[in-house]
Amino acid sequence: MKKLLIGAALVASSFAAPAFAWEGQVVACYDKVWVPAKYDYSKKLIMAAHSEWEHNKKGQMVKVYYPAVYKQSKHLKEAGHYVAVQAPCK
């Protein structure tokens, strides 16, 4: 029985030894910061700007201006990711 207790104590101390052996020093601390995705935008002309003469309900001729119409496309340039940024240790 005595040998069993001594053996159990040796086994328990061998598991605890790595925890007591660490004597390192903190060199730097970092925070995890999210960097959002970056996109490139392009536009394609659908309809050029122009003016037209139209009749209104009162029988008048009116000149109506129609602005240009574009289709905008969004292209992923760089996906969102985390970056380690040096910060003061807490």
C-alpha positions as CSV (number, residue, x, y, z in Angstrom):
1,M,0.0,0.0,0.0
2,K,2.9,2.3,0.8
3,K,4.5,1.7,-2.6
4,L,1.1,2.4,-4.3
5,L,0.9,5.8,-2.5
6,I,4.5,6.7,-3.4
7,G,3.9,5.7,-7.0
8,A,0.7,7.8,-7.2
9,A,2.6,10.8,-5.8
10,L,5.4,10.4,-8.4
11,V,2.9,10.1,-11.2
12,A,1.0,13.2,-10.0
13,S,4.2,15.2,-9.7
14,S,5.3,14.2,-13.2
15,F,2.0,15.6,-14.6
16,A,2.4,18.9,-12.7
17,A,6.1,19.4,-13.5
18,P,5.6,21.0,-17.0
19,A,3.3,23.6,-15.5
20,F,5.9,24.6,-12.8
21,A,8.8,24.5,-15.3
22,W,7.5,27.5,-17.4
23,E,9.4,30.6,-16.4
24,G,9.1,32.7,-19.6
25,Q,8.5,36.4,-19.8
26,V,5.8,38.2,-21.8
27,V,7.5,39.8,-24.8
28,A,4.5,41.4,-26.6
29,C,0.7,41.3,-26.7
30,Y,-1.5,41.4,-29.7
31,D,-5.2,42.1,-30.4
32,K,-7.1,40.4,-33.2
33,V,-8.6,43.2,-35.5
34,W,-11.0,42.6,-38.4
35,V,-10.1,44.2,-41.7
36,P,-13.2,44.4,-43.9
37,A,-13.2,43.2,-47.6
38,K,-12.0,45.5,-50.3
39,Y,-13.9,45.8,-53.6
40,D,-13.3,47.3,-57.1
41,Y,-16.2,49.0,-58.7
42,S,-16.8,49.4,-62.4
43,K,-19.7,50.9,-64.4
44,K,-21.1,50.2,-67.8
45,L,-23.2,52.7,-69.7
46,I,-26.7,51.4,-70.4
47,M,-28.3,54.6,-71.8
48,A,-26.6,57.9,-72.6
49,A,-28.0,61.2,-71.4
50,H,-30.4,62.8,-73.8
51,S,-33.3,65.3,-74.2
52,E,-36.7,64.6,-75.8
53,W,-39.7,66.7,-76.7
54,E,-42.9,65.4,-75.3
55,H,-46.5,66.4,-75.0
56,N,-48.0,67.0,-71.5
57,K,-51.7,66.7,-70.5
58,K,-52.3,70.4,-71.2
59,G,-51.3,70.1,-74.8
60,Q,-48.0,71.8,-74.4
61,M,-44.6,70.7,-75.8
62,V,-42.0,70.2,-73.1
63,K,-38.4,69.4,-73.3
64,V,-37.5,66.6,-70.9
65,Y,-33.9,65.7,-69.9
66,Y,-33.1,62.1,-69.2
67,P,-29.8,61.5,-67.3
68,A,-27.4,58.8,-68.2
69,V,-28.0,55.3,-66.8
70,Y,-25.1,53.1,-65.7
71,K,-24.9,49.6,-64.3
72,Q,-22.5,49.3,-61.5
73,S,-20.6,46.0,-60.9
74,K,-18.8,45.2,-57.6
75,H,-15.7,42.8,-57.8
76,L,-14.0,41.4,-54.7
77,K,-10.4,42.6,-54.6
78,E,-9.4,41.2,-51.2
79,A,-11.4,39.1,-48.8
80,G,-12.0,40.3,-45.2
81,H,-9.5,38.9,-42.7
82,Y,-8.1,39.3,-39.2
83,V,-4.8,41.0,-38.5
84,A,-2.7,40.9,-35.3
85,V,-2.1,44.4,-34.0
86,Q,0.4,45.0,-31.2
87,A,-1.4,46.3,-28.1
88,P,-0.5,47.1,-24.5
89,C,-0.6,44.0,-22.3
90,K,-3.4,43.7,-19.8
